[in-house]
């Protein structure tokens, strides 16, 4: 990069480039191509103007700017190329409004679509004049239905695209348009690519049965074709979305063409000479949610055919390895040897291991595709573009929301494969109906798909299961009704038994309010016994003139807590407040809701709340004056850590809040425990109004943060670490002990024995603590911690444009041997000890016999 210049504009629009004159909204900029400095800038006077085209005359120093204002008025401006002064402006009104879709038909002709999407305006501007001609779309293309869009290809060629057809149109001077060719299958067109001085090529890629057809044409002669090739592709990729054409010179000096094709699932294909040269699953760069699945259990018995096949593969593998050792293997055999080594590797097996390291990472992408990745080497096991989340190219666009574990059968009891649930919406509106899809975790096969008759506003996974081990889920719609899934009598019985103890809350950021609900048996929908109405129990309305909700966090549903008590240095016991109904909410002042520096320290403040989601009781509230977002937080066990910016200190900070249950302090009396007067067995309820004690502390932190998570282990025994995604797209593992609010500058001897670290004003950044080492996860968006069966180890998956996976041991591998452990030395040591015992025993017997003879 030579230089970069930011253009500050009041309206957002697509900037147009001609030579070094730019336009954005009402603004025109002249930028130096040498150093990027802005030579001049001019704001045009017409309100609502959006510049569509900029031309510079080769004959004089005049820049022509053509734009549209308020959908019905055309404007042509003459500007001085040296100073930006407006020399002349012409305005012309059109009969009817435009839809805003305008393309350049030729150097001096714009083609615009009217608001009714029934006519095209051919707008010609030259010699300081504006003229137009109206053409009806129905006169050009018969049986046209659905939405359509325009695309300019150059040399007066324009494409009219619908979800199922593509028509190529050509300008006839300024009188009208004519149809040159029509494709009756879904197709995508590339932009025009300059081949010769006055000729350009473009590509058409369309679906023909189970294949795609690659066609290249010249804009000078659209009726003829240079290339027509058919290519076989995977059907799980969907329709062709975009095409990018590229040319190369063949050995005979003629032009060859290749195309980079973007599919509906966001994957990339490079097509050349009728083949797919390479493909990439770039949908993995837009992951929206992640879940995991255990691999199948390794079968004990095998068939004779399997034994014979494995024996043949074993002999074949050893022959290849022998040829490789003797350096007689060719390139294909070397590749086969490497593939065999990967396949035979213990970590790449398709069965579960006793430590729980081998798993399937099942990810949901923005395109609605579900992909299963093996944790051993990251390879794709299966992928499925869900039909329920697909849409026509210009129609309603469904959106994938979340993915959950649906059924996790106990492997020793049930024979079914585990399955996952994908929840989506059939449109962008909040009232759009929901979409359900259930997939087999091992094969990716869609087991069931349904379009719901209600919307999806909130998804609440429950800890309950029915007899078939399907997990129960509540879907809250826009009418505040809760719908139970799966819809089975068994699931309904389980749910009704636990319904009096079920509560949920919602956070409405726009209305600046938090509400808590309970469930009632009745529902407004008659005949639907799986629908439940909700009753609002409480609400917290934040004053909009002083606070705006920035973030809310709660505990992970599957989090395991090892102990409810914490023993401190003086052998006293503090009981953790371990309510799963605890919610952390952070608000900022309205002026501090923007970017860092958008408010003065006196105008900015951040307020942190700990709220009980059952009663709406505010358990703790703390205000940070002179602080603003962006805020990132994580809530685990009885503590919350959040990250923000301190405007007064001009540094980032991390604060920690720990909450303890003081009402259980009497349980420390040994005599009450002996006499049975303790309250350990008393039920814990949110309505009791617990006596809580809160400890908090703030520390400076060096980095800006993109994402935060906390390590999860199988039993919750291992020490916690914070996983922090930094602005440098790396993941830092920070020990929770550094964020202990009980840290002091001069800890006592008892506190030192407890392991409390002396207080410092900032948190340490240890280079060895970066989980990603020297790697960067480009555009990092999320961090997921997955517990393994081995208590000391957690599995960490980080996603963004890149993906990163590793194993992490926060308290070191105290329950397993390391990979570097020498088993040979152990066996030798045992053998030596056994031999020494035998020799010593023989020597002792002989000595005893000699002593008796004496």
N, C-alpha and C positions, 0 to 999 in steps of 0.2 A: 504494500500500500504506500502510495506516494503522499497523499494528503486526504483529509476528511474534514468536511464542513457541515455543521448542523444548521438547518434552516428553521427558525422559530415562526410558526404560523398559527393563526387563530382558528382555522378550520382544517379538519383532516380530510385530505383527498389524495388521490394517486398522483404523484408528481410526474410531469412530462418533461422529457429531455430532448432538446434540439441544439446541436453544437454545445454551447455552454450557457444556455438560457433555460432557466427552470421556472415552473409554475406550480403553485399549491394554493388552491382556493382562489382568493382575490389577489394574491401576491405574485409578482413577477420578480425573479432574481437573475442577475448576470454574475456568473462565477468565473474567476480566472482559472484556466486550465493548467497554469504553471504551479501555483501554490494554493489554490482553493479559496483565495480571499474573495469576498463579495464586492464586485465592482460597483454595483448599484442595486437598489431594490425599490419596487414601486407597488403601492396598494391601489388597485383599481376602485373606482367610486361606486360602481353598481352593486347594490345590496344583493346578497345571496348568489353572487356570481361564482361559477365553477369553470375554470379554464379547461378547455378540452383539447386545444391544439395550439402549438407555437410554430411559426414559420419565420425564417430569416431570408430576406431577399438577397440574392447574389449580386444584384445590380446596384443596390444602394444600401445605406446603413439604416434600414428600417426593419423592425421586428413586428410581425403580425400575430396578435393573440385573439383566438376565437373562443367564446365561452357561452354558457347558457345560465340564465338567472330565472328563478322561480318557475322552472319547468316549461315556460312558454315564451321566453324572450331571448332572442339571439343578440350577441354583441360582438363587434369586430373593432379591435383597438390597433392603432398604428403607433408604435413607440420608437424612439431614437435608440439605436443599438449602443451608442456611446454614453448617453446620460440617463436613459430610461424615461425621458419626458414623453407624455402622451401628445402625439401630434394631431391625432384625429380619432374619433370614435363614432361608430354607426350602430344603431340598435334597430331590431326588426322583430315584430310580434308574430307568433305562429298561431294558426287556427287550431286550438286544442293544446292540451298539456302533453309533455313528453314523459316517458317512463324513467328517464335518466340513463338509459342504455344507448350509448353513442359510440360509433367506431369511425375510423378514417377510411373512406372508400378509395380515395386517391389523394394526390397532393393538395387539391383544393376543393374536395367534396367530402362532407360529413354525411353519414347515414345514421338517422335517429329513429327510434321506435316510439310511437305515441303511447299515452298512458293506458288506453284501451287495448293495446297490443294487437291492433288490427291493421295498422298502416305504418308505412315507412316514409320518412321525410328525407329527400335528397337535398342537402343544403350546400350550395356552391358559393364560395367567397373568393373574389379576385377583383383586382383594380379598384379596391376600396368599396366594393358593393357586395350585398348579400341577396341571393335569390334561392328559391326552394321549389321543389316539385313533390307531390304526394303520390305514393303508390300503395295500393291495397295488397296486403299479404295474400289474400285469397285469390287474387288474380295471378299470382306467381306460383303458389304451391297449393295443390288441391288436397282435400282431406287432411288439413293440418289441425292437429288437436294437441292440447296440453300446453304447458309453458315452453318458451323457446328463447334463445339468446343469439346475439350477433357476434361474429368474429371476422376481423379484417385480415386478409391474406396478402395484399399488395397487388399492384397492376389492375386495380379495379375489381378484384375478386373478393367476394364476401360469402361467408358461410352462415347459413341459417340452421341452427341446431335445435332439435327437440329431443326428448328422452328416447325416442325410437327411430328417428330419421335424421339425416343430414342432407341439406340441399346447397349446392354451390351456385351462387349468383354472380353475374358479371354486369358491370355498369355499361349502359349503352349511351355514351356521351353524357349528357345531363338529362336526357328525356326519361330514363327509367332503368329497370333491371330486367335481365332475362335469366332463366334457369338453364344452367349448362349441364348439370348432372345431379342425380338424387340417389342416395343410399338409404335403403329401407331397413337397415339393421342399426342397432346402437353403435355409434362410432365416435371417435375423438380425432381432432385435427391438430397438427402442430402449427407453430408460427412459420411464416415464410423465411426461408434461408437463402441468402444471396449466393448464387452460383457464378453468374457472369455479370457483366456491367449492367445489362438491362433485363436480366432474367433471374427468377427466383423459384425455388422448389418448396413444396410442402408435402406433408405426409398425412395419410388417412389410415387409421387403424380401426378395424371393425370386427365384430364377432360373427363368425360363420360356423354355426353348430358348436362343436367342442373345440374349435380352433379360432385363432385370430388371423386376420388378413392384413398384411402390410403393403400399402399402396403409396407410391411416390409420383407426384405430378409436377409439371412446370406451370407457373401462373400465366405464362404467355400462351399456352395451349392446354387448357384444363381438360379438354375432351380426350386427350391421349394420356398414356401411362408409361412411366419409365420402368417402374418395378411393381410387380404384384407377386407376393409370396405368402404362403400359408404356414403358420407356426403352431405347434402343439404346446399348450400350456396347462397348468394345474387349474382345475375348475373351481377350487376353493379361493381363488383370487378375486372373483367378481368381475365387474365390467372394467373397461379401460377408461381411466379418468383423464389423463394428460399424455401428450406425446411431445418429445423433443427430438428434432431431426438434426443429424450431423452428417457431414460429407467427408470423403477421403478420396485420394487419387489412387486409382488402380495401376497395375504395372503397364497396362496398355494406354495410360494417360487419360482414361475416361473417368467419370465421376462415379464413385460408389457411395451408397448411403447406409447408415445404421440409425436405429431409433432407440432412445431411452423411453420406456413406457412406464407410466405410473398407474398401478391398478387400483381398484376400489378399496382393497385392504391396505393401501399405502405401501405395497411392495414395489420393487423396481426390477425391471427386466431390460436387458440390452439385447436387441434383436438385430442380427446381421446374417445375410445370406440364408434366410429361411430357418435359422436356428436361434435358440436362446443361448447366448454366449455366457452370460452369468445372471444370477438373480440375487436379490437381497430382501430380507424381511424388515424393511424400514418402518413397518408398523410398530416394531418394538421401541421406536423412539418416541412413541406417544402413548405410553402405558398410563391407564387411569386407575387401575386397582390390581391388587395381587392377593392370591391365596395359595395354599400349599396342599399337597396330597401325598400320602404315604405310597410307596411303591408296593407291588405285589409281594407276598411272602414266597420265598424260594420253595419249590415243591420237593418233597422227599423222594418220591418214586419217579423213575424215568422209563420210557419205553425202549424196546430193542432198537427200533428205528432211530431214536434219538442217540442211542449209544453208538450205532454204526456211523451216523452222520457226524457226531462229535469226534469219533476216531479218525474219520476221513479228513475232517478239518484240522485235527491235531497233526496228522502226518503231513498234510499240505503246508501247514504253518511252519513245521520244522524244516521242511525242504526249502521253503523260501528263506528262512533265517540262515540256513546253511549256505545258500547261494549268496546271501548278503554278507556273511562272514568272510567268504572266499572272494568277495568283490566281483561276483559274476552276475549279479542281478542288474536288469535294465531299469529304466526310470519307472515304468509301470509296476514292476515287482517291488521296487523300493517303496513306492506309495502304498502297495498292498501290505508290506511289512509294517509300515507305520500304522496303517489302519488296524491290523491285527493286534498290535501292541496296545492301541487305544481301547479296542474291544475287549481284550483280556484284562485290562486294568481293573483292579478291585473297585475303584471309585466310580467306574462307568457302567457297572452292572445295572440291569433293569429289575433288580430285586432289592428289598429293603435290607439294611444291615442292622446289627444288634446295637450300634451306637446312635442310629437315627440320623446319620449324615447324608445318606442318599435319599433324596426326595424329588418330587415334581413341583416346580414353581409354575403355577397356572396364572397367566397374566391376561388381563382384558385391555385391549387397545381402544383408542378413540374411534377407530374405524368400525368397531363392533366385532373384531376378530379375537378369538380366544386361542392362546398359544401356550403349550406346555413345554417347559425347559427342564432339562436334566441338570441337577446341581453338580454332577461330577465334572462335566466339560462344557455345559451351557448349550448343548445341541438341542435342536427342536425335535421333540418326540412326535407331536402332532399339532395341527392347527386347523381351525374351523371358522370360516366367516359366516356368522349367524344370519340365516335368511330373514329372521324377524327384525334384525337391526339394519337391514339393507334398505336403500331407497332409490327411487329414480333419480337421474342425474340432476334434474332441476326441480324435483318435487319436494315433499316434506322430508326433512332430514331427521331420522331417529337418532337418539343419543344413548350410548351405553353409560350406565351409572355405576353399578357396583357388582362385585362377584363374591359369592359366599360359599362355604362348604354346605352342601345340601344333605348328603347322606354319607356317613362314615361307619360302615359296618364293622363289627368286631370280627377279625379274620378267622378266629377259631370257631365261630358260631354261624356266621352267614357267608353265603357264597357270592353275593352280589358285589360288583365293583363299586368303589366310592364314586360319588357324583358331586358336581358343583352347580350352583344356581347363578345365573346372570340376570340382572334386573336392568331394564332400560325404559326409555320413553319413546313413543312413536312420533313425537314432535318437540319443538322447543318450548311451547307454552306450558305453564304449570298445570293446566287442565288437560293436557294431552294424555290419552290412555297409556297405561303401562304395558310392558312387554316382559314375559317370563321365558326363560330358556334353561333347560336342565341338560347337562352334558355328562357323559361317562368320563371319569378322570383318567382312565387308562388308554382309551381309544380316541376320545374327542367326539364320539358319535352323539348327535343330538337325540336324547331320549324322549323329550317332550318339549313342546313350545306352545305358548298360548298368548293371545292378546287379551289383556284384562279389560273389564268393562268399567274401570275406574282409573283415576290418575295416580301418580306416585309422587308424593311430597316428602315422605320420610320412611326409611326402611329400618325396622327394629329387629335384629336377630335375637332370638331368645335362647336361653340355656336349656330349654325343654326339648325332649325328643319323644316321638311316638314309638310304637312297638317295632316298627321296621327301621328304627334309628334315623328317621328323617328329622332334621332340625326344624323347629317351628319358627316362622317369621311373621311379623306384623307389618302390614303396609298401610300407612296413613295417607288418605287421599286429600284432595283440596277442600272437601266438605267436612274435614275433621272426623271422618269415619275410619275405623281400624278394621282391616280385612286379614283374616287368619289363613295362612298357607303352611302345609298342604291342607287341602279341603278333604279331610277324611274323618269319619266318626271317632276313630281312636285319637287323632290329634285334637279334636274338639273336646273330648273327655279330659285329656291331660291339661289342656288350656283352661277349661272352666274350673278345674280343681285349684289352679294357681292364680286365677284371674284376680281375686281380691288383693293379692300381694304385688300386682304389676302396676307400675307407674312409669310415665315417660314425660319428657319435656321437649319443648321446641324453642328455637332461637330465631326470632324474626329481626334480622339486621336492619331492614328498611324501616320497620315500625319502631325499632329500638326497644323491643320488649322481649322478655322471656316468660313462657307460660308452662305450667305444670298440669298434667292431666291424669285422670284415672279412667278405667274402662267400665262400661255398663253393658248389660246383656242385650238391651234392645237396640235396634238399628232402624233407620228410616226406610231401608230397602226391604220390601216385603218378600218373604220366602227365602231370604238369604240368612241362614243360621250361622254362617261364618263371618258375618259383618257385625261389628260392635260400635256403638256410639261412644263418644268420649265426653267426659265432664271436666271442665276447667276448675282446678282446685285453687290455684294461686297464679299470680302474675307479678312481675317486677318491671315497672315502666321506668326507664332511665330518662332523665330530662334531656331533650335533644339539644338544648342551648348550651349544655355543659359537658355532656358525655355521649359518645357514640360507641356502640358495641364493635370491638375489633376482632375478638377471637373467643372461642369457647372450647374447652377440652374436658374429657372425662376419662376414666380408667378403661383399659382394654378389657373386654369381656372375658377373655381367656387367661388373664393374668393370675399367677399362682403366688400366694404369700406364704412363706414358710412359718413365720412366727408372728404372733400378735403383740409380743412384748419386746422391748429394747432395754437391755441391761447396760447401765452407764457406769462410769469409773468408780463411783462410791458404792457400788453394788446395789444401788437403788434400781427400781423397775419403772419404765414409762410405757404405757399402753398406747399403741398406735390407733388412731381413728381410721378404721378400715371400711367405711361405708362405700358400697358400690354406687350409691346415689350422689356421691360428691361431684360437684361440677365446678370447674374453674372458668371464670369469665373475666376478661380484661376490656376496659373501655378507655377511650382517649377523648380529649377535648376536641371539638369540631375543627378548630384551626390546626390541630396537630394530626389530623387524619390524612394529610398529604405526605409528600416525600420529606426526607430529612432536611431540615432547614427551612421548611415552609412556614414555620411559626417561631416566634421568639420564646425564650425560656419562660418568660412570665405568662405567656399565653398557653403553654403546653402543660399537660398533666396526664398521667396514666393511673387508673384505679384498678386494682386487682381484687376480685371477689372470690370467696369460697362459699358455694350455695348448696343447700340440701335440696335435691331434685324432688323429694316427696312432699315436703312441707313448704318449700320456698324460703326457708329460714336462711338468712345471711350469717354464716358461722364466723367469717372474718372478712375485714375490709382494710386495705392499705392503699395509700395514695403516694405516688412518686411525682413530685413537682418537677417541672422542667424536663419531662420525659415524653417521648413519642415513639411510634412504631417505625418500621414494621415489627410486629410482635410474633414470636414463636414460642410455644409452650408445650410441655409434656407433663402428664399427671400419672403418678405411679404410687402404689401403696398408700401412704399417708402424706406424701409430699408432692409439691409441684415446683417446677423450675421454668422460668420464662425469661426471654431475651428481648431487650429493647435498647433504644438509644437515649443517652443522657445529654441533653442540649447544653447544660451548664458546664459539664466536664468535657464535652466534645468527644465522648468515647461511648462505646457500647458497654452495656452492663448485663449481668445475669443475676437474677434474684431467686432465692429459694424460700419456700414456706413449708414448714412441717407442722402438722396438727396432731395433737395427742388427746386421748380420752381421759379426762380427769375423774369422771364418775366411777372408774374402776380402780381408783387408787387404793380403796380399802381392801382389795384382794391381796395386798402384800402382807396382811396380818396373818401370821402362821397359826395363832390360836383360833381365829375365825375359820381358817381352813380346816383345822382339826375338828372343831365343833360343828362344822357344816353350815355356818352362818354367812358364808361368802356368797357372792352373786355371779359367779362364773357361769352358772347354768341359766341365769335369767335371760329371757329373750331380749334381743337388741332391737329397738324400734326408733324410727326417726321422729315419732311424735313425743318421745320422752324428753326432748330438749336437753341434749347431752352437754355436760360441762367440758369445754374443750380448752386446751392450752396451746397457743401458737408460738412457734419460734421462727424467726425470719432473719435473713441477712442478704446483702447485695455485694457483688464483686464486679470489678472491671473485667471486661473480656476484649481481647484484641480484634477478633474477626467479626464481620457481618455474617449472618446466618441465613441459610436458605431452607433448611429442614432440620427437625429434631426428632429423636426417638430414644427409647431406653431399652437396654438389653433384657430379653426374656429367657428364662431357663425353665427346665422341666419341673423342679420342685421349689424354686425361688430361694434356694440356699445361697447360691453364688452372689457375690457382691455385685451391685448394680453399676453400670457405666452408662453415661449419656453419649449417644451417637449424634454428633453435630455435623451437619452438612454446611461447610463454610462457603464463602463467596468465591473461593478459588476452586470450587467444584471438587473438594476433597472431604473425606469423612474423618472426623477426629473423635477418638474414644476418650472421654474425660471421666475419671473416677469420681463417683458420687461423694466420696469422702472430702473432696475439695469444695463441695457445695454443702457442707455441714453447717447449719446456722449456729452450732455451739462452738465453733472455732473461736479462739481468743488469742491475743498477742502473746500472752504468757500462760500457756496451759499448765495446770497443776500436774503433779506426778501421777495422780490417779487418771487424769484425762490423757496423759501421755501413754499410760498403760492401756487405756481403752483404744488408742490409735488415732486420737484427734490431732490433726495437723495444725501447727501454729498459723495464726491469722496473717494473711497478706492482703493488700488492697486489690490485687488482680489475680486472675486464675492462670496457672502456668500452662504454657503450650509446649509440650514435650514432643520433639520431632518424631520420636519412636512411637508416639501414640496415634499417629495417623494410620487408620485402618487401610486406606487405599495406597499407602506408601508413596511412591512417586507418580502414581496414576492419577488422572483427572477424569471424573465422571461428567462429561460435558453437559451443561444445562441441567444440573442435578435438581430433581423435584421431590423425591421421596426416599425414605429409608425404612426398611422392614426388618424386624428382628424375629427370628423363628427359633423356638426352643428345640434342641436335639434331645434324644433319650439320655445322653450323657450329661449329667447335671452341670459339669464345669464348662460346657461348650454351648454357645449359641451361634446360629447361622444368620449372617447379615447379607441382605440383598438391597442394593442401591440402584435406582433407575433414574434416567433422564434421557438425553439423546444417546448416551452410552449406558451399558449395564455393567455392574460390578458385584461379584459374589465372593464371600470369604467365610471362614470359620474363626470365631473369636472366643478366647478363654479369659474372661475378666479377672478371675482369681487364679489363673494358670491351671494347667491340667492336673489337678490334685487327685483325680479319680481314674487316671489312665496313664499308660506308658507313652512316652513320646515316640515319634517316628524314628528318632535317632538312637533309640534304645538298642543296645547290642544284645540280642538274644543268644548269640554264639558265646559271648563272654559269660552270660548267665549260666548256660549249660556247662561250660568248662569249669566255672566256679563250683557248681553243684557236684560235678564229677570228682573234682579235686577234694571236696569236703567228704563225699562218700568214701573215696579211697583212703583219705586220712582217718576216717572213723574206723574203717576195716583194719588198717595197719595198726592203729592205736589199740583196737580191741585184741588183735593177735599178740601185740607186744605186751599188753596187760596180762593176758592168759599165761604167756611164757614166764613173765616175772612172778606171777602168783604161784606157778608150778615150782620155780626155783626156790621161792621162799618156803614152800612146804617141805622140800627135800632137806633144807637146812634144819 
